[in-house]
Amino acid sequence: MDVALINEGTYPYVRGGVSTWCDKLVRGLPDHRFHLVSLVASGNERPSWELPANVASLRPVALWGPAPRMHRSRSQFRVDRAARAVVSGSVHGNTKTFEAGLKELALLAIEIDLPAALRACDLVSDLLDLWTDDGGTGLTVRDAITAVCLLERSLLPIAVDLATRPTLCHAVSNGLPTMVALGEKWRHGTPLVMSEHGVYLRERYLAFWDLGYSQAVRRIVLGFLRQLTQVGYRNADFVVPVAQFNARWARNLGADEGSIIPIYNGVEPASYPVVTTEPDVPTISWVGRVDPLKDLEMLINAYSIVRRELPTAVLRLFGPTPAGNEDYEARCLSLADRLGVRDGVRLEGPVPSSRIAAEAGHLVALSSISEGMPYTVIEAMMCGRATVSTDVGGTADAVAEAGIIVAPRDPEAFAKACLELLTDHELRRRIGADARVRALETFTLERSIESYRMLYSSAAPVPELLLSGEAS
């Protein structure tokens, strides 16, 4: 079948995390053709993956490229009405109104240049009126312009019409990628499969606290995203969380219980053989992208506590710093300077395999404030390394009793767990061995890929030939 695999800013433009999962899925299903749709920033991004032969097309969708031209459509009244419904649903928390407006915009996209028509709407006046009607205060004209700009850009995916006419759409997360799939479902009846690696809405809530928007702008945009995720859950044929934590969010936001099919992430055991050596000095390894959601500041604080007990200990950080996160990297290094441990914090950069990071440390740390089912922990477990992780997302599901779990944003507890493993060889060895057994039993790539093969077969529409009874 032809599968439209839709993501936001990951595959094939960056490495690690969800991109790794996408690549494994595509390569693991060579009998299907994949059409990649990636929501990107400018459209000038260059792929960093060599794509497998069964990728039939790649379509980047620029959210922050040149602004669409403004043009009033012959159907402008319908566009104005639908766009106002979307804004009204966002401000008032009315999912029915929001969904009706979004669906109307999706259908209009067949007939007109929707981005151009959206720019011709007077959404700033609409937003100011709706805000006042709701009894809100504190929304300035400047805030309204900012919010409308963000909403217009966020609505661009609903106008994407896939000429490939896929058998099904697989959105790699809720939110903006799901909007592309919703458009295909409403226009052409294409089934929608939605993966949930992290919890999209929760991560947007966390991310917006670090952005410089006013409270009113945050409320409006987060209201839009909340309604969008609810509509996505309600319309998905299958919601595929990687952990029970994600499944709970999906249920609470409207997913039908019968549509929720958890599938764990998987790795290839042969690619992560057991690590049999350890470094000469006490070493904590971390691997991932340098990003506020990974809470490296907490990890550095915990490391400074470890150093009081083990002055020779080092912290090795493996992974890339994505464009736009350079200030966060500098902030982390500045913190290490202030704590007097900069000499032991080693920024190693990207590595071809997380096994290198596992081999470099006595243990592997995960310090995030939000995760789905973290690959880095599963890969470390497959290598037979003990892990210390924060209790976020599906991490506790992954680790069970084969690792140490502590509360997020608690450097003292994190440091205590690291010290326990760094100073107790027998405990470290036993936990590592248990982790390997659990990974082999639960998190193999073969198991994960076969689950998706079966899910695709269930989601795909029955061919007309079978419906007519002409097939034997």
N, C-alpha and C positions, 0 to 999 in steps of 0.2 A: 504494500500500500504506500501511498504518498503521505508523509507526515510533515506538517508545518510545526517546527520546533521553535518556540517563541521565547526570547529571554530579554532581560534588560541589562545591557552593558557588560555581558559576560562572554559567552562563547560566540565566535572564536577570537575575540579581541583581547582578552586577558587570560592569564593562567591561574590555576588553582581553584579550589572550592567548587562552585557550581559549574564552572567551565570544565573542570576535570570530569564531573559527573556527566555533563552533556556529551563529551567526547567518548566516554566509555559506553554510554547508551547507544550512540550512533554506530560506533564500531562493533558493538555487541549484537546489533540487528542488521547485518549486511543485506538481508533479503528485503528490507524496506528502503525506499528513497526518502531522504530528508531534505526539506526546504527550510533553511535557517532564516529566521527573522530576528534581528537583533536591534533593540532600541538603543541608540547611541547618542552621544552628545552633539557632535558637530557634523558627523558624516565623513570626516577626514581620517578617522581611525583606520589603522592597518591591522589585518588579522595577524595573530601571533601563533596560531595553530596551523599545521599542515592538515588540510581537510581530507578525510577518507573518500574513497571513490563513490560511495553511496550518498554523498551530499550532492544533490542535483542543482541546488541554487543557494545563493546567499544574498539576502536583502537587508541592508542597513536602513534604519529609519531614524533620521536625525531629529531629535527633539529640540535642540538648541542651535540649529543651523540658521541661515538667513530667515528672517521673518516672512511668513507667507504674505503675498500681496493682498491688499484689501479689495474685495470686489463684491458688490451686491448681486445676489443671485435672483433669478426669476422666481425662486422659491424662498425668498428672504423672510417672508412672514413666518413660514414653517420653521426655518432655521432659528429665528428670533424666539419663537415660542418654545422650541425644544431646548435651546440653550438656557433660556430663563428657567425652565423646569429643572434642568441639571443644577443650576446655581441655587434655586429655591430648595431642592432636595438636600443640597449640601449644607445650607444655612439652617434649615428647619429640622434636619434629621429625618426626612420623609423618603424612605427607600422606594416606595411605589412611584412617587412623583419623579424621583431621580431616574429610576429605571425606564420609565416611559419616555422621558426626554432623551436619555442616552440611546435608546432603541430607535427613536425617530431620527436622531442624527446619523446613526449607522445606516438606515435605509436611504436617507437623503444623499449619503456619500456615493451611491450608485449613479445619481442623476447630475450632481453638481460638484464644483470644486469646493468641498466643505471647508478646508482651512481658510480659504479666501473669504467665504461667506461668514465664518465665525468672526473674523476680524472686523467685518462690517457691522456686527451686532453692537448695540450700546449696552454691553454687559456691566460697565462701570455704574451707569445710572440704575440699572436693574439691581445690582448688588447693594447700592446705597439704599434704595427703596426697601428691598427685602430685609436688610439689616435693621432699619428703623421700624418696619412692621413687626419684627420679632422682639422689639423692645431693647435691642442692643445699643450699646454706647461705645465710644472710643474708636470708631472706624473713620479714619480721615480719608479724604479723596486720594491722597497718595497711597494709603493702605489699599484702597479699593482698586487702584490701577495696578499695584503690585500683585494683588490676589488674582485679578483677572488675567494678567500676563501669565502667571503660573498655571491657571486653569486652562487657558487657551492652549498652552504647550502640552499640558497633560492630556488634552482631548485629541491631540493629533493621531494617536494610534487607532481611534475609532474610524478614521477615514481610510485606513490601509485595507485595500481590497486585493486579495491574493489571486493573481491570475492563474496560479498553478492549480487551483481548485483541489486542495488536498483531501484525502480520505478522512482525515481527522486533524484537529489542531491540538497540540500539546503545549500549553503555557507552562513555563518552567517555574513561575511563581504567580501568585495573585497580583492584583494591582494593574499596572499599565500593560504588561504582556497579556494578561487575560482580556484586556480591552480589544486587542486585535482579534483574539479568538471569539469574543462575544460578537464582534461585527460579522465574522464569517458565519457564526451560528444563526444570527438573526437574518442575514441576507440569503444564505444558501443552505441552511440546515446542517452545517458541518458539526459533527460531534466535538465536544470540548473535554479534554483531559487536563487537569490542573495538578501540577506537582507542588508540594509545599516543603521546601528545604529549610527555610527559616519561616518566621511568621511575619509576613509582609507588613501588615498594619502595625504590629508592635515595633518593628524596626523603624518604620517611618515616624512613629511617636518619639522613639529615642533619638533619631537623627535630627528632628526638628528643634530639639532643645539646644543643639549646638549651632543653629543657624540664627542669623541676626534679624529675624522677622519680628514684627510686633505681635502681641497676643492675639489681636483681631485677625491678622493674616494667617497665623498658625491655626486658629480655630476654623477659618473658612477652608483652607487647603486640606487640613486633616479631616474636616467634615466631608469634603469631596472624596478623599481616599477611603474613609470608613464606608461611605455609601457604595463606592466602587467595589470594595472587597466583599461586601454583603451581596451585591448583585452577582459578582463572580461566583461566589459559593452557591448561590441559589440556582444558577444556570448551568453549572458544571455537570456533565454526565458522570464524571468520576473525579473525586478529590483524593489525591494521593499524598498524605503526609508521611514524613520519614520517621515520625515518633508520635507517641500518644500525646505529648505536650502540644504539638501542632494540631492534632485531631480535636483536642478540646477547644481550641480557638475556632476551628472551622465550625464545630457544632454550635458554639455560642453566637457565631455570626451568621447562622442561617443555613449551613450545609445540611442537606438531607442525610440522615444516618445511613441510609442504604447506598449513598454515593461514596462514602468514605472507605477507601481501601488502602490501609497502611502498607508501604513497601520500604524496607530498610535499604540504606545505601550498602554497596558491596565493593570489595577490592579483590584483586587477583592474588591469591596466596603466594604464587611463584614469584611475584614481583616484590614481595616483602618477606623474605626468609628471616628466620630468627637471628637477631643480633647477638653475637657471642662475646663481644669485647666491651670494655668500658674505658672512658678517658682516665687520664692520670690524676686529674684534679676534680673535685666535686663540681659537677656541671648540670645546670638546668637548661634543657633545650625547649625552644618554642618555634612553631612553624605556622605561617599563615600570611595574610596580607597586613601591612601596617595600616590600621584603621581604628577609629575611635570605638567601634563595636567590639574590638578585640581587647580593649582595656589594658593596653601595655603599661599605662601609668600605674595601675594597681599591681601588675606583675613586677615592675621595677621597685615599687615600695616594698613588696614582699621580699624581693631579692636583697634589698638593703638590710632587712631583718635577718635573713639567712647569713649575710656577711658578718654579723656580729658574733655568730657562733662558729662560722666556718670562713675565716678571712681569705682563704685561697679560692673560694667558690666563684664560678663565672656563670654568666647568663648569656647564652648564644641565641640570637634572634634570626631565624631563617625566613626569607620571603621577600616579595617585592613591596615597594611603596607606590601605590597607584597614583597616577596624575591627580593632583588636587589635594593629596594627603601629605605633601611635603611639610606643611606647617605642623601637622600632628607629629610627624617623625621628629622634627626639631624640638617640639615641646617635650617629647619623651626623653630625648637626650639631655635637654636642659634640666629636667627633673633628676636624671641620674647624676649630673654635675652637682646639683644642689645637695643631693644626699651623700655625695662623696664616694659614689660607686661607679663613676663613668669608666674607670680603668678596667672594670670587669664586665661591662655590657658591650657585647660584640654584635654589631649589625652585619650579618653575613650576606645579605642579599638573596636573590632567587636561587633555588636549587632544582635540579631536574627531578628529584624524587625526595619525598619526605623521609625516606629511609635514611638519607644522609643526616638529617637532623636527629633522628632517633639514635643513630649510631654515635652521634657527637655528644650525647648527654647520658647521665645516669638515669634520668627520667625525662618525660615529655610533659610540658605544662600547657594547659589551655585556660586562659584567663578571661574569656569573653563575657559580655553582658547580654548577648543574644546569639543563639545558634539554632540550626536545625538538627541534623544528625551529623556531627563534625567528622569529616574525613580524616583530619589529622589525628584524632584520637583513635579511630578505628585502625588506621594504618600503623600507628604506634603499637596498638594491641597486637596486630598481626605480626609485628616484628618481635613481640615478646618483651616490650618495654613497659615498665610501670608508668602510670600517668597520674597527675594531679589536675583536676578539672573543676571549673565552676558549675554549679547546678543550674544550668540554663538549657532551654530547649530539650532536645532529646539526648543530652549528654549522659544523664543518669540511666536512661534506657540502654544506651550503648555500653556503659561501663559495668553496671550492676555491681557485683561484689569484686570485680577484677580491676580495681583502681580506687583512688581516693577522690571523693567528691566534697567540695566545700561551698559555702554560700558565695555568690558573686560580690565583688567590691569589698572583700574582707581580707586585707593584706596580712593581718596577723594569723588568721586561720590558714591562709594559703601557705605562708612561710612555715608554719608549724608542720603542715603535711609534707612539704618539701624536705624539711630537716629530718623528719621521721624516716623518709625513704633514703635520703643521702647518707644517713648514719647507721642504717640497719640493713646490712647486705642480705641477710636471709629473708627479711620481709620483702625487700625489693625483688629478689629472685623469685619468690613464691607468687607475688602479685603479677610479675611479668609472665610467668608460666601459665597462670590462670587466664590472663588476658589473651594469650595466644589461643588457648583452647576455646574460649568464648568467641573469638573472632572467626575461627574456623567453623564453628557450629552455626553461627548466626549471620555473619557479614561477608559472605563470598560474593564475588561479582556474578558468578554463574546463577546463583539463586535470585539475585536482584534482576538481572536481564531477563531471565525466564518469566519472572512475575510480570514484567512490562510487556513481554511478547503476548502473554495470555490476556492482559488488560487491553491491549490494542485490539486484539481479536474480538473481545467483548464489546468495545466501544464502537468499532467500525460498523457502518450501516450494512444491512443484509443486501447483497446484490439483487437487482431486479430479476435476474434470471432465476434465482432461488425463490423469490416471492411469487413468480408466475407459475411455479411448479414445473418448469420445463427441464430442470436439471434432474438427472437421475440420482 
